[in-house]
């Protein structure tokens, strides 16, 4: 879903702004056009290279059993892969800063748009609801990545206002829930390219409640403030039910490959994407994210499509690859395991080359970030999913537990993947563990696995005990970047 040329990938110039995206309001926020421009400005941070279009995937995927950093990549990536992250790791800095840039832009909309009189009430409510949802998303990312962080609910217009102390995680979650609850009451369900609507806000709120529920139930560090896991599971199911059964705009796409087709701008599964195009001419105006997954050699897909080759940045881990059932379409269709040599000038395929999960370099690779219109150079981009219908369907299943509703939801996902139903008679713990495992297959490579392992208190048991990864840092929260601590003594 491309928002328009005004929301193409931002360049590094955003880092040259005052700390959190200052914007003069003297002659602005007068008209509906101003309000829409401010909202688009708030959205434009999402597909930045240092947010969803690259850095966020690096940060959330490398520590898991999904991908490993290829030999010779940056020291920061290698340490992240080994869960040995210190405050000076360069991948952390944008992961902390860019959500705050987005928060300040959302705060400007939330503060000033209500004062605009030359705008219809419905339009004003929609703009405010989307801004509230954006602010909630940014804080949800921050609290899951770093734990307690400063809480800004007003625009920052002076550098002295950036030196807040960290707020307790409870306060941050309370703000997220308040923002999303308000947003769901004032938004509509109109599908707008690259923007979130009421259904997306419902889904995000259900995911917030599920995080609180499972973190409390599992004893995950930092969630002692949650008083009742059962209440949170109930809330998660209630909001997810609105997505699963209370609307007809979205649903499961029967074609797994079509979900990730960059040329399919709108689909039934995409509640919310970080939306990009590849029409820019400079680095930063296209993400190159597809290239991170592809081997760095020219090849042809089995259907004959020529692919110029990628960076071989991410190596698919045996942990995720071997965990799939052999018949699972999410493995056979969304992970490419067979490619061909380029062949002759007439386009005839050369000898078969079989990628091997045991190879140290040429391994099977994800087909989820696939820019099928790209033929030359590095000018390639693919939307990054933020929230899909299948994600929320699995939230619903996990929250419902081993009930008729819970089994029906997870089995819809399994049926699309070509698998049979989960075995009946599972205990609550067994069922929820099975759903979390289902999420690892359904949402692989999309930036969800780290958060699922953290909230379910499984970082050690899965990554260390099952897959043999070394954990030498805090597996549940990254340290706040040292550069931010240096700038803010209150941290």
GIJO-V336434 format. One record per helix or strand of 3 or more residues. SS is the DSSP state (H for helix, E for strand). FROM is the first residue (numbers start at 0). TO is the last residue. If there is no record, write none. Layout:
SS;FROM;TO / SS;FROM;TO
This chain:
H;4;6 / H;11;15 / H;31;42 / H;54;60 / E;66;68 / H;74;80 / H;89;114 / H;120;145 / H;158;161 / H;168;185 / H;197;217 / H;228;244 / H;255;258 / E;269;273 / H;288;292 / E;298;300 / E;313;315 / H;317;320 / H;328;331 / E;337;339 / E;351;353 / E;383;387 / H;388;399 / H;403;415 / H;427;441 / H;448;454 / H;458;465 / H;481;486
